[in-house]
Amino acid sequence: MQIKFETQVNKIGSSVADFLGEKILILFDENAPTELSDYCLSITVNDVDNEIKVGDILQIGNNKYNITSVGDAVEKNLTSLGHITLKFDGSEDPELPGTLYLEDTEIHEINQGDIIRIYS
């Protein structure tokens, strides 16, 4: 297993659940604008160690999700802002540059303190 990115969920915004029906999670570092922070999982910014690719795994806590496509700006945005969108719709064509697309599945419960990891 090669870990490409790892961080922790520091805070769960009060409105994160609003997007679960659309199968979306938003990650942002602790410096997210106030009007956005309620909709985000607040994380610590860390470097991405290697290219994130289709077929890699995103793990949140004990739950694993297959990556189906990667927007062009995902790695840059994770490293600089800690800000990307996770979309669980199984898309194989990355429509938005700052979005990481994952298998079409239910998003399992996320807890403060959970580790988020991307690996191959």
N, C-alpha and C positions, 0 to 999 in steps of 0.2 A: 504494500500500500504506500503510495506516494502522496503525502498531504500537500496540497497546493495553496490552501487558504484555511485559516482557522481564526475564529473570534468567539466572543461570548455575547449572549443576549443580556444586556445590562438593565433594560427597562422595556416594558411592553406598553405602548401607547393605549390610551383609554378607548380609542376608536378602531384599533387593529381589526377587531371582529367584523367591522362593517364591510371589509373587503373579502372576507373568507368565502362568502357566497359566490364571488367572482373568481375565486381560486387565486387570489393575489396576496402576497406579503411584500411589504416595503421595508428595506433595510436602510438605516441612516446612522451616521456617527452621532455622538452626543451633542454636536453643534448644529443639529437640524433646526431650521427656522421654526419658531414656536407654533405657527399655524400648521406645520406639517408633522411635528413630533407626536401628536396624538394618534396619527395614522401609521406610525413606524415602530419597528423593532429597533431599539437603540443598541448599537454595537460599538465595539472598539475598532478603530481603523488599524489594519495590519496589511503588510505587503502580500501580494500574490506571488508565490514562488515559482510557478510554472504556468504554461498556457492552459486555460480551462477549455476542455473539449467535450464534444458530444460523446456520451458514453461514460463520462465521469459521474461520480456520485456526490450529491449534496446531502449531508446528514445534519439534522437538527435534533439535538438530544439523542434519543435512541432510534429515531425514524429516518429512513434512507429513501431518497428519491433519485431516479435516473435523470440525467441532464439530456434533453432532446435537441436543444439548440442554444447558441450563445451570441448575444448581441455584441457588436463591434466594440462598444465602450465599457463592457462589463468589468474587465480587469483594471482599466485605468480608473474607473469610477470607484471601484472597491478600494483601491490603494489610496486615492486622493480624498474621497469624501465618505467612503463607507456606504455609498448610496447606490443601490440597484433595486430593481423590482424582480421578485420571484413570481413567475406565472406558471401555474400548474395546469396547463391545457394541452400538453403533448405536442405543441407546435414544433415542426422541424425546419421552419423558415423564420429566422429571427426578424420580426417586423420592427422592433424598437431597439436602438443601439444599447440602451442601458438596462435591458431586460435579460434575465437568465430564465430559459424555458425548461420546464420539468415535466415529467410524465403526468398524464391526466389522471389525477387521483385526489382523494380527500386529504386535506391538510390536517395532520394530527395536532393535538394540543401542544402548545409551546409554553415553556415556563421561563421565568427570569432565572438566569444562571445557566441555561442550556448552552452547550457548545455548538457552534455552527462550523462545519468542516466541509471542504470540497477536496476530494481525492480521486485518484485513479487506481 
